[in-house]
Amino acid sequence: MTNKTALVTGGSTGIGQAICERFLNQGYQVINLARRALELDNHQLHNVSVDLSDVDATQAAAKQAADNFNITTLVHNAGLIRPALLEEVAIEDLDYLTHIHIGAAISLTQAVLPAMKQAHFGRIILITSRAALGLETRTNYSATKAGMMGMARTWALELGKHGITVNTVAPGPIAATEMFHNVIPEGDPKIQKIADSIPVKRVGTPDDIANAVHFLASPDSGFITGQTLMVCGGASLGALSL
């Protein structure tokens, strides 16, 4: 690999910030596509403001990034939950999450593919969720996150011959993120209850996910593609109390 440039979506806080910081520490140029800038003093960081639910704006931002940089690593991290029980699920929310989780991934990947194919190297990593296996109040969220897994497997089949790998990382409950604390406020006793229900007896951190992303993004991980790495402390495992 001769080029170390990563495009990360939703890199301004939480998991996305941890991913960006890890790439920057490894000498990457990092383009952060998000509604807000990542407030970090680093000349290798480039913030691009965009609302990924806007198809035209996303495609324009993707083209801008691809025109200005030879991007060989893409991490689509941006996401939202929009929780609701089935009786209250809004189809409008499904459209919204589909644009962000799936549509944006397609637009961004289409934009960066020429540089990856030319380099005969690429790493595409989609951040999905353990909730793709099922979780109450997550109809729209789990459906679109599960869709990302199927999409990644399809891309892995199409792109492997070009030296491009495509994988997904599925976080479990990750504290110190806006998504987590929008559902469960900081200091809520429920957090400890969740930790107690997880085999490793703690909730995750953004760095736990950044570790997985950087493992899959490494040039040494070229024989891993089409896979989902559950980074959930064992929360995705079935359990039976006897």
FIPA-774828 format. One record per residue: residue in three letters; x, y, z of N, C-alpha, C, O, CB in turn. Coordinates in steps of 0.1 Angstrom, whole numbers. Glycine has a CB too. Layout:
<recs>
residu, nx, ny, nz, cax, cay, caz, cx, cy, cz, ox, oy, oz, cbx, cby, cbz
Ala, X, Y, Z, X, Y, Z, X, Y, Z, X, Y, Z, X, Y, Z
...
</recs>
This chain:
<recs>
residu, nx, ny, nz, cax, cay, caz, cx, cy, cz, ox, oy, oz, cbx, cby, cbz
Met, 9, -12, 0, 0, 0, 0, 9, 12, 0, 18, 14, 8, -10, 0, 12
Thr, 6, 22, -9, 15, 34, -10, 7, 46, -5, 13, 57, -4, 19, 36, -24
Asn, -6, 45, -2, -13, 56, 2, -21, 53, 14, -27, 43, 16, -23, 60, -10
Lys, -20, 63, 24, -27, 61, 36, -37, 72, 38, -34, 82, 45, -17, 60, 49
Thr, -49, 71, 32, -59, 81, 33, -72, 74, 36, -76, 65, 29, -60, 89, 20
Ala, -79, 78, 47, -91, 72, 51, -102, 82, 51, -101, 94, 56, -90, 66, 65
Leu, -114, 78, 46, -126, 86, 47, -135, 79, 58, -138, 68, 57, -134, 87, 33
Val, -139, 87, 68, -147, 82, 79, -159, 91, 80, -159, 103, 80, -139, 83, 93
Thr, -171, 84, 81, -183, 92, 83, -187, 92, 98, -184, 83, 105, -195, 86, 75
Gly, -193, 103, 102, -197, 105, 116, -185, 105, 125, -186, 98, 136, -207, 94, 120
Gly, -174, 111, 121, -162, 110, 129, -160, 121, 139, -149, 123, 144, -151, 111, 120
Ser, -171, 128, 143, -169, 140, 152, -170, 137, 167, -164, 144, 175, -180, 150, 149
Thr, -176, 126, 170, -178, 122, 184, -177, 107, 186, -178, 99, 176, -191, 128, 190
Gly, -176, 102, 198, -178, 88, 202, -169, 79, 193, -157, 81, 192, -192, 85, 200
Ile, -176, 68, 188, -169, 58, 180, -161, 64, 168, -150, 61, 166, -178, 47, 176
Gly, -168, 73, 161, -162, 79, 149, -149, 87, 153, -139, 86, 146, -172, 88, 142
Gln, -150, 94, 164, -138, 102, 168, -127, 93, 172, -115, 95, 168, -142, 111, 180
Ala, -130, 82, 179, -119, 73, 182, -113, 66, 170, -101, 64, 169, -125, 61, 191
Ile, -121, 63, 160, -116, 58, 147, -107, 68, 140, -96, 65, 136, -127, 54, 138
Cys, -111, 80, 139, -103, 91, 133, -90, 93, 140, -80, 94, 134, -111, 104, 133
Glu, -91, 94, 153, -78, 96, 161, -68, 85, 159, -56, 87, 158, -82, 98, 176
Arg, -73, 72, 158, -64, 61, 156, -58, 62, 143, -45, 60, 141, -72, 48, 158
Phe, -65, 65, 132, -59, 67, 119, -49, 78, 119, -38, 77, 113, -70, 69, 108
Leu, -52, 89, 125, -43, 101, 125, -30, 97, 132, -19, 101, 128, -50, 113, 132
Asn, -31, 90, 143, -20, 86, 151, -11, 76, 143, 1, 75, 145, -24, 79, 164
Gln, -17, 70, 133, -9, 61, 124, -4, 67, 111, 1, 61, 102, -17, 48, 121
Gly, -6, 81, 111, 0, 88, 99, -9, 89, 87, -5, 93, 77, 12, 82, 95
Tyr, -22, 86, 89, -32, 87, 78, -36, 101, 76, -36, 109, 85, -44, 78, 80
Gln, -39, 105, 63, -48, 116, 61, -62, 111, 64, -66, 100, 59, -46, 121, 46
Val, -70, 119, 70, -84, 115, 74, -94, 126, 70, -92, 138, 73, -85, 113, 89
Ile, -104, 122, 62, -115, 130, 58, -127, 126, 66, -131, 115, 65, -118, 129, 42
Asn, -132, 135, 74, -143, 133, 83, -156, 139, 76, -157, 151, 75, -141, 139, 97
Leu, -165, 130, 72, -178, 135, 67, -188, 134, 78, -192, 124, 83, -182, 126, 54
Ala, -193, 146, 82, -202, 146, 94, -209, 160, 94, -205, 169, 87, -195, 144, 107
Arg, -220, 161, 101, -227, 173, 102, -219, 183, 110, -220, 196, 108, -241, 172, 109
Arg, -211, 178, 120, -202, 187, 128, -188, 184, 125, -184, 172, 121, -206, 185, 143
Ala, -179, 193, 128, -165, 191, 126, -159, 184, 138, -164, 185, 149, -157, 204, 124
Leu, -149, 176, 136, -141, 170, 147, -131, 181, 151, -122, 185, 144, -134, 157, 143
Glu, -133, 185, 164, -124, 196, 169, -111, 190, 174, -109, 186, 185, -132, 203, 181
Leu, -102, 190, 164, -89, 184, 167, -78, 191, 159, -80, 193, 147, -88, 169, 164
Asp, -68, 196, 165, -57, 203, 158, -47, 194, 152, -38, 190, 158, -50, 213, 168
Asn, -50, 190, 139, -41, 181, 132, -42, 184, 117, -53, 184, 111, -45, 166, 135
His, -31, 188, 111, -31, 192, 97, -35, 180, 88, -37, 183, 76, -18, 198, 93
Gln, -35, 168, 93, -39, 157, 84, -54, 154, 85, -59, 145, 78, -31, 144, 89
Leu, -61, 162, 93, -75, 160, 94, -82, 170, 85, -79, 182, 85, -80, 162, 109
His, -92, 165, 78, -100, 174, 69, -115, 172, 71, -120, 161, 69, -97, 171, 54
Asn, -122, 182, 76, -136, 181, 79, -144, 185, 67, -142, 195, 61, -140, 189, 92
Val, -154, 177, 64, -164, 181, 53, -178, 180, 59, -182, 169, 64, -163, 171, 41
Ser, -185, 191, 59, -199, 191, 65, -209, 186, 56, -210, 190, 44, -202, 205, 70
Val, -217, 176, 60, -227, 170, 51, -237, 163, 60, -234, 157, 70, -221, 160, 41
Asp, -250, 163, 55, -261, 155, 61, -262, 143, 52, -267, 144, 41, -274, 164, 62
Leu, -259, 131, 58, -259, 119, 50, -273, 114, 46, -274, 105, 38, -251, 108, 57
Ser, -283, 120, 52, -297, 117, 48, -301, 124, 35, -311, 120, 29, -307, 120, 59
Asp, -293, 133, 31, -295, 141, 19, -287, 134, 7, -275, 135, 7, -291, 156, 20
Val, -294, 127, -2, -287, 119, -12, -278, 128, -21, -267, 124, -23, -298, 112, -21
Asp, -283, 139, -26, -276, 148, -35, -263, 153, -28, -252, 154, -33, -284, 159, -40
Ala, -265, 158, -15, -254, 164, -8, -244, 153, -5, -232, 156, -5, -259, 170, 6
Thr, -248, 141, -2, -238, 130, 1, -230, 127, -11, -218, 125, -11, -246, 117, 6
Gln, -237, 126, -23, -230, 123, -35, -220, 134, -39, -209, 131, -44, -240, 121, -47
Ala, -224, 146, -36, -215, 158, -39, -203, 158, -30, -191, 160, -34, -222, 171, -38
Ala, -205, 155, -17, -194, 154, -7, -185, 143, -11, -172, 144, -9, -199, 153, 7
Ala, -190, 131, -14, -182, 120, -18, -174, 123, -30, -162, 119, -30, -191, 108, -21
Lys, -179, 129, -40, -172, 133, -52, -160, 143, -49, -149, 141, -54, -181, 139, -63
Gln, -164, 152, -40, -154, 162, -36, -142, 155, -29, -130, 158, -32, -160, 173, -27
Ala, -145, 146, -20, -134, 139, -13, -126, 131, -23, -114, 130, -22, -140, 130, -2
Ala, -133, 123, -32, -126, 115, -41, -118, 122, -51, -107, 118, -55, -136, 106, -48
Asp, -122, 134, -55, -115, 143, -64, -102, 148, -58, -92, 150, -65, -123, 154, -69
Asn, -102, 151, -45, -91, 157, -38, -81, 148, -32, -70, 151, -29, -97, 166, -28
Phe, -86, 135, -29, -77, 125, -22, -78, 112, -29, -89, 108, -35, -81, 124, -7
Asn, -67, 104, -29, -68, 90, -33, -71, 82, -21, -62, 77, -13, -54, 86, -39
Ile, -84, 79, -19, -89, 73, -7, -88, 58, -9, -94, 52, -18, -103, 77, -3
Thr, -81, 51, 0, -80, 36, 0, -87, 30, 12, -87, 17, 13, -66, 32, -2
Thr, -92, 37, 21, -99, 32, 33, -111, 40, 35, -111, 52, 36, -89, 32, 46
Leu, -122, 32, 36, -135, 39, 39, -142, 32, 51, -143, 20, 51, -145, 37, 26
Val, -145, 40, 61, -153, 35, 72, -166, 43, 74, -166, 55, 77, -144, 37, 86
His, -177, 36, 71, -190, 42, 72, -195, 39, 86, -201, 29, 89, -200, 37, 61
Asn, -194, 49, 95, -197, 48, 109, -210, 55, 112, -216, 51, 122, -186, 53, 117
Ala, -214, 66, 105, -225, 74, 109, -238, 66, 110, -240, 57, 102, -227, 85, 99
Gly, -246, 68, 120, -258, 61, 122, -267, 67, 132, -263, 75, 140, -255, 47, 125
Leu, -280, 63, 132, -290, 68, 141, -299, 56, 145, -299, 46, 137, -299, 79, 135
Ile, -306, 57, 156, -315, 46, 160, -329, 48, 157, -335, 39, 150, -313, 44, 175
Arg, -335, 59, 161, -350, 61, 159, -358, 49, 166, -365, 43, 158, -353, 63, 144
Pro, -357, 47, 179, -363, 35, 185, -378, 37, 186, -383, 48, 187, -358, 33, 199
Ala, -385, 26, 184, -400, 25, 185, -405, 11, 186, -399, 2, 179, -407, 33, 174
Leu, -415, 9, 194, -422, -4, 194, -429, -6, 180, -432, 4, 174, -432, -6, 205
Leu, -432, -18, 176, -437, -21, 163, -449, -12, 160, -451, -7, 149, -440, -35, 162
Glu, -459, -11, 170, -471, -4, 167, -468, 11, 164, -477, 18, 158, -480, -5, 180
Glu, -457, 16, 168, -454, 30, 166, -443, 33, 156, -439, 44, 154, -449, 36, 179
Val, -439, 23, 149, -428, 24, 139, -433, 33, 128, -444, 31, 122, -423, 11, 134
Ala, -425, 43, 124, -428, 52, 113, -421, 48, 100, -409, 47, 101, -425, 67, 117
Ile, -428, 47, 89, -421, 43, 77, -412, 54, 73, -402, 52, 66, -432, 41, 66
Glu, -415, 67, 76, -406, 78, 73, -392, 76, 80, -382, 79, 74, -412, 91, 78
Asp, -392, 70, 92, -380, 67, 98, -372, 56, 91, -360, 57, 90, -382, 63, 113
Leu, -379, 46, 86, -372, 36, 78, -365, 42, 66, -354, 39, 63, -382, 25, 73
Asp, -372, 51, 59, -366, 58, 47, -354, 66, 51, -343, 65, 45, -376, 68, 41
Tyr, -355, 73, 63, -344, 81, 68, -332, 72, 71, -320, 75, 67, -348, 89, 80
Leu, -334, 61, 78, -323, 53, 82, -317, 45, 70, -305, 43, 70, -327, 43, 93
Thr, -325, 42, 61, -320, 35, 49, -311, 44, 41, -300, 40, 36, -332, 31, 40
His, -314, 57, 40, -305, 66, 33, -292, 67, 40, -281, 67, 34, -312, 80, 32
Ile, -292, 68, 54, -280, 70, 61, -271, 57, 62, -259, 58, 59, -283, 75, 76
His, -278, 46, 65, -270, 34, 67, -266, 27, 54, -255, 22, 53, -278, 24, 76
Ile, -275, 27, 45, -273, 19, 32, -270, 28, 20, -260, 26, 13, -285, 10, 30
Gly, -279, 38, 18, -277, 47, 6, -264, 54, 7, -257, 55, -4, -288, 56, 5
Ala, -260, 60, 18, -248, 67, 19, -236, 58, 17, -226, 62, 10, -247, 74, 33
Ala, -237, 46, 22, -226, 36, 20, -224, 33, 5, -212, 33, 1, -229, 23, 28
Ile, -235, 32, -2, -233, 29, -16, -227, 41, -24, -218, 40, -32, -247, 26, -22
Ser, -232, 53, -21, -227, 65, -28, -212, 67, -25, -204, 70, -34, -235, 78, -23
Leu, -208, 66, -12, -194, 68, -8, -185, 57, -15, -174, 61, -19, -193, 68, 7
Thr, -190, 45, -15, -181, 34, -20, -180, 36, -35, -169, 34, -41, -187, 21, -17
Gln, -191, 40, -42, -190, 42, -57, -179, 53, -60, -172, 53, -70, -203, 46, -62
Ala, -179, 63, -51, -169, 74, -53, -155, 70, -51, -146, 75, -58, -173, 86, -44
Val, -152, 62, -42, -138, 59, -38, -133, 46, -46, -121, 44, -46, -137, 57, -23
Leu, -142, 39, -52, -137, 26, -59, -127, 29, -69, -117, 21, -70, -149, 20, -65
Pro, -128, 39, -78, -117, 40, -88, -103, 41, -82, -94, 35, -88, -120, 53, -96
Ala, -101, 49, -71, -88, 50, -65, -84, 36, -59, -72, 33, -60, -88, 60, -55
Met, -93, 29, -53, -90, 16, -47, -86, 6, -58, -76, -1, -57, -101, 11, -39
Lys, -93, 6, -69, -90, -4, -80, -77, 0, -86, -69, -9, -90, -101, -3, -91
Gln, -74, 13, -88, -61, 17, -94, -50, 12, -85, -39, 8, -90, -61, 32, -96
Ala, -51, 14, -72, -41, 10, -62, -40, -5, -60, -31, -11, -54, -43, 17, -49
His, -51, -12, -65, -52, -27, -62, -52, -29, -47, -46, -39, -42, -42, -35, -70
Phe, -57, -20, -40, -58, -21, -25, -70, -13, -20, -72, -2, -25, -45, -16, -18
Gly, -78, -18, -11, -89, -11, -5, -94, -18, 7, -93, -30, 8, -100, -9, -15
Arg, -98, -10, 17, -104, -15, 29, -118, -7, 31, -118, 5, 33, -95, -13, 41
Ile, -129, -15, 30, -142, -9, 32, -147, -15, 45, -149, -28, 46, -152, -11, 20
Ile, -151, -7, 55, -156, -12, 68, -168, -5, 71, -168, 7, 72, -145, -10, 79
Leu, -179, -12, 72, -192, -7, 76, -195, -10, 90, -194, -21, 95, -203, -12, 67
Ile, -199, 1, 98, -202, -1, 112, -217, -5, 113, -226, 4, 111, -199, 11, 121
Thr, -220, -17, 116, -234, -22, 118, -237, -22, 133, -233, -13, 140, -236, -35, 111
Ser, -243, -33, 137, -247, -33, 152, -251, -47, 156, -256, -55, 148, -258, -24, 154
Arg, -248, -51, 168, -253, -63, 174, -268, -64, 173, -274, -75, 173, -248, -65, 188
Ala, -274, -52, 173, -289, -51, 172, -294, -57, 159, -306, -60, 158, -294, -37, 174
Ala, -286, -59, 149, -290, -65, 137, -295, -80, 139, -303, -85, 131, -279, -66, 126
Leu, -291, -86, 150, -296, -99, 154, -310, -99, 161, -316, -109, 163, -286, -106, 163
Gly, -315, -86, 164, -328, -85, 170, -327, -78, 183, -318, -81, 192, -334, -98, 172
Leu, -335, -68, 186, -336, -60, 198, -349, -53, 199, -353, -46, 189, -323, -51, 200
Glu, -355, -53, 210, -368, -46, 211, -367, -31, 208, -356, -25, 211, -374, -48, 225
Thr, -376, -26, 201, -378, -12, 197, -368, -8, 186, -366, 4, 183, -375, -3, 209
Arg, -362, -18, 179, -352, -15, 169, -357, -20, 155, -348, -24, 147, -339, -22, 172
Thr, -369, -20, 152, -374, -25, 139, -366, -18, 127, -360, -26, 119, -389, -22, 137
Asn, -367, -5, 126, -360, 1, 115, -345, 0, 116, -338, -2, 106, -364, 16, 114
Tyr, -340, 2, 128, -325, 2, 130, -319, -12, 127, -310, -13, 119, -322, 6, 144
Ser, -325, -22, 132, -320, -36, 130, -321, -40, 116, -313, -47, 110, -327, -46, 139
Ala, -332, -36, 109, -334, -40, 95, -323, -33, 86, -318, -40, 78, -348, -35, 90
Thr, -320, -21, 88, -310, -14, 80, -296, -18, 83, -288, -19, 75, -312, 1, 81
Lys, -294, -21, 96, -280, -26, 100, -278, -40, 95, -267, -43, 91, -279, -26, 115
Ala, -288, -49, 95, -287, -62, 89, -285, -61, 74, -277, -69, 69, -300, -71, 92
Gly, -291, -51, 68, -289, -49, 54, -275, -46, 50, -270, -50, 40, -298, -38, 49
Met, -268, -39, 59, -254, -35, 57, -246, -48, 57, -236, -48, 49, -249, -25, 68
Met, -249, -57, 65, -241, -70, 65, -243, -77, 52, -233, -82, 47, -246, -79, 77
Gly, -255, -79, 47, -257, -85, 34, -250, -78, 23, -245, -84, 14, -272, -87, 31
Met, -251, -65, 23, -245, -57, 13, -230, -58, 13, -224, -60, 2, -248, -42, 15
Ala, -224, -59, 25, -209, -61, 26, -205, -74, 20, -194, -75, 14, -205, -59, 40
Arg, -213, -85, 22, -209, -98, 17, -210, -98, 2, -202, -104, -5, -218, -108, 23
Thr, -219, -91, -4, -221, -90, -18, -209, -82, -24, -203, -86, -34, -234, -83, -22
Trp, -205, -71, -18, -194, -63, -23, -181, -71, -21, -172, -70, -30, -193, -50, -15
Ala, -179, -79, -11, -167, -87, -9, -165, -96, -21, -154, -98, -26, -168, -95, 4
Leu, -176, -102, -25, -176, -111, -37, -172, -104, -50, -164, -109, -58, -189, -118, -39
Glu, -177, -92, -51, -174, -84, -63, -160, -78, -64, -154, -77, -74, -184, -74, -65
Leu, -155, -75, -52, -143, -66, -52, -130, -73, -48, -119, -67, -49, -145, -55, -42
Gly, -131, -86, -43, -119, -93, -38, -108, -93, -49, -96, -93, -45, -123, -106, -34
Lys, -112, -95, -61, -102, -97, -72, -94, -84, -74, -84, -84, -81, -109, -101, -85
His, -99, -73, -69, -92, -60, -70, -83, -57, -58, -78, -46, -57, -102, -49, -72
Gly, -82, -66, -49, -74, -63, -37, -82, -55, -26, -76, -50, -17, -62, -56, -40
Ile, -95, -55, -28, -103, -47, -19, -111, -57, -10, -118, -66, -14, -113, -38, -27
Thr, -110, -55, 3, -118, -62, 13, -129, -54, 18, -129, -42, 19, -109, -67, 25
Val, -140, -61, 22, -152, -54, 27, -157, -62, 39, -160, -74, 38, -164, -53, 16
Asn, -157, -56, 50, -162, -62, 63, -171, -53, 71, -171, -41, 68, -150, -66, 71
Thr, -177, -58, 81, -185, -50, 90, -181, -53, 104, -177, -64, 108, -201, -53, 88
Val, -182, -42, 112, -180, -43, 127, -193, -40, 133, -200, -30, 131, -169, -33, 131
Ala, -197, -49, 142, -210, -48, 149, -208, -46, 164, -206, -55, 172, -219, -61, 147
Pro, -209, -33, 168, -207, -30, 182, -219, -35, 191, -231, -35, 186, -205, -15, 184
Gly, -216, -39, 203, -226, -40, 213, -229, -27, 220, -227, -17, 214, -222, -51, 223
Pro, -234, -27, 232, -236, -14, 239, -223, -7, 242, -214, -12, 249, -243, -17, 253
Ile, -221, 5, 237, -209, 13, 238, -212, 26, 245, -219, 34, 240, -203, 15, 224
Ala, -207, 27, 257, -209, 39, 265, -200, 51, 259, -192, 48, 250, -206, 37, 280
Ala, -202, 63, 264, -195, 75, 260, -197, 78, 246, -189, 83, 239, -180, 72, 262
Thr, -209, 75, 241, -214, 79, 228, -227, 85, 229, -235, 82, 237, -214, 66, 218
Glu, -230, 94, 219, -243, 101, 219, -254, 92, 217, -265, 93, 223, -243, 112, 209
Met, -252, 82, 208, -263, 72, 205, -267, 64, 217, -279, 63, 220, -258, 63, 194
Phe, -257, 60, 225, -260, 52, 237, -267, 61, 247, -277, 56, 253, -247, 46, 243
His, -262, 73, 250, -267, 81, 261, -280, 88, 257, -287, 94, 265, -257, 90, 265
Asn, -283, 89, 244, -296, 94, 240, -307, 84, 244, -319, 88, 246, -297, 96, 225
Val, -304, 72, 245, -313, 61, 250, -313, 59, 265, -323, 58, 271, -311, 48, 242
Ile, -300, 59, 270, -298, 56, 284, -289, 68, 290, -278, 68, 286, -292, 42, 287
Pro, -295, 77, 298, -287, 88, 303, -275, 84, 311, -275, 73, 317, -296, 97, 311
Glu, -264, 92, 311, -253, 89, 319, -257, 88, 333, -265, 96, 338, -242, 100, 317
Gly, -251, 78, 340, -254, 76, 355, -266, 68, 357, -269, 65, 369, -255, 89, 361
Asp, -274, 65, 347, -286, 56, 349, -282, 42, 354, -273, 36, 348, -294, 55, 336
Pro, -288, 37, 365, -285, 24, 370, -286, 13, 359, -281, 2, 361, -293, 21, 382
Lys, -294, 16, 349, -296, 6, 339, -283, 2, 332, -282, -9, 327, -306, 11, 328
Ile, -274, 11, 332, -261, 8, 325, -254, -3, 332, -248, -12, 326, -252, 21, 325
Gln, -254, -3, 345, -248, -14, 353, -255, -27, 351, -249, -38, 350, -247, -11, 368
Lys, -269, -26, 349, -276, -38, 347, -272, -44, 333, -271, -57, 332, -291, -35, 347
Ile, -270, -36, 323, -266, -40, 310, -252, -47, 311, -250, -58, 306, -266, -29, 300
Ala, -243, -40, 319, -230, -46, 320, -230, -59, 327, -223, -68, 323, -221, -36, 329
Asp, -239, -61, 337, -240, -74, 344, -245, -85, 335, -242, -97, 338, -249, -72, 356
Ser, -252, -81, 325, -258, -91, 316, -248, -96, 305, -251, -105, 297, -271, -86, 309
Ile, -237, -89, 303, -227, -92, 293, -216, -101, 299, -212, -99, 310, -221, -78, 288
Pro, -212, -111, 291, -202, -120, 297, -190, -114, 302, -184, -119, 312, -198, -130, 286
Val, -185, -103, 296, -172, -97, 301, -175, -87, 312, -166, -81, 318, -165, -90, 290
Lys, -188, -85, 316, -193, -77, 327, -189, -62, 326, -186, -56, 336, -187, -82, 340
Arg, -189, -57, 314, -188, -42, 312, -194, -38, 299, -196, -47, 290, -173, -38, 313
Val, -198, -26, 298, -202, -21, 285, -189, -17, 277, -178, -15, 283, -211, -9, 286
Gly, -190, -15, 264, -178, -12, 256, -175, 3, 256, -182, 11, 262, -181, -16, 242
Thr, -163, 6, 250, -159, 19, 248, -156, 22, 234, -155, 12, 226, -146, 22, 257
Pro, -156, 34, 229, -153, 37, 215, -139, 31, 211, -138, 27, 199, -152, 52, 213
Asp, -130, 31, 220, -117, 25, 216, -118, 10, 213, -110, 5, 205, -107, 27, 227
Asp, -127, 3, 219, -129, -11, 216, -133, -13, 201, -128, -22, 194, -140, -17, 225
Ile, -141, -4, 196, -145, -4, 182, -134, 0, 173, -131, -5, 162, -158, 4, 179
Ala, -127, 11, 177, -115, 16, 169, -105, 5, 167, -99, 4, 157, -109, 28, 176
Asn, -103, -3, 178, -93, -14, 177, -97, -24, 166, -89, -28, 158, -92, -22, 190
Ala, -110, -28, 165, -115, -37, 155, -114, -31, 141, -109, -38, 132, -129, -41, 158
Val, -117, -19, 140, -117, -12, 127, -102, -12, 122, -100, -15, 110, -122, 2, 128
His, -93, -9, 130, -79, -7, 126, -73, -21, 123, -64, -22, 115, -71, 0, 136
Phe, -78, -31, 130, -73, -45, 126, -78, -48, 112, -70, -53, 104, -79, -55, 136
Leu, -90, -46, 109, -96, -49, 95, -90, -40, 85, -89, -44, 73, -111, -48, 96
Ala, -86, -27, 88, -81, -18, 79, -66, -21, 75, -61, -15, 66, -82, -4, 84
Ser, -60, -29, 83, -45, -31, 81, -42, -38, 68, -50, -47, 64, -40, -39, 93
Pro, -31, -35, 62, -27, -43, 50, -25, -57, 53, -26, -66, 44, -14, -37, 44
Asp, -23, -61, 66, -21, -75, 70, -34, -83, 70, -33, -95, 72, -14, -75, 83
Ser, -45, -76, 69, -58, -83, 70, -64, -86, 56, -77, -86, 55, -68, -74, 78
Gly, -56, -87, 46, -61, -89, 33, -68, -102, 30, -74, -104, 19, -50, -87, 24
Phe, -67, -112, 39, -74, -125, 37, -87, -126, 45, -93, -137, 47, -65, -136, 41
Ile, -92, -114, 50, -104, -114, 57, -114, -105, 49, -111, -93, 48, -102, -108, 72
Thr, -125, -110, 44, -134, -102, 37, -148, -109, 38, -150, -121, 39, -130, -101, 22
Gly, -158, -100, 37, -172, -105, 38, -177, -109, 52, -186, -116, 53, -174, -116, 29
Gln, -169, -105, 62, -172, -110, 76, -178, -99, 85, -176, -87, 82, -159, -115, 82
Thr, -185, -103, 95, -190, -94, 105, -182, -97, 118, -183, -108, 123, -205, -95, 107
Leu, -176, -87, 124, -169, -89, 136, -177, -83, 147, -179, -71, 148, -155, -82, 136
Met, -183, -92, 156, -191, -87, 167, -181, -82, 178, -174, -90, 184, -200, -98, 172
Val, -182, -69, 181, -174, -64, 192, -184, -59, 203, -188, -48, 204, -165, -51, 187
Cys, -188, -69, 211, -199, -68, 220, -198, -74, 234, -207, -75, 241, -212, -74, 213
Gly, -185, -78, 237, -183, -84, 250, -190, -97, 252, -192, -102, 263, -187, -75, 260
Gly, -195, -103, 241, -202, -116, 242, -217, -114, 243, -224, -124, 244, -198, -123, 254
Ala, -222, -102, 241, -236, -99, 241, -244, -106, 230, -256, -107, 231, -239, -84, 241
Ser, -237, -109, 219, -244, -116, 208, -245, -131, 210, -251, -138, 202, -236, -114, 195
Leu, -240, -136, 221, -240, -151, 224, -254, -154, 231, -259, -146, 239, -228, -155, 232
Gly, -259, -166, 227, -271, -170, 235, -267, -175, 249, -256, -180, 251, -278, -182, 227
Ala, -276, -173, 258, -273, -177, 272, -285, -184, 277, -297, -180, 275, -269, -165, 280
Leu, -283, -195, 285, -294, -202, 292, -290, -204, 306, -280, -211, 309, -296, -215, 285
Ser, -298, -199, 315, -295, -201, 330, -302, -213, 334, -314, -215, 332, -300, -188, 338
Leu, -295, -222, 341, -300, -235, 346, -300, -235, 361, -304, -245, 367, -293, -247, 340
</recs>
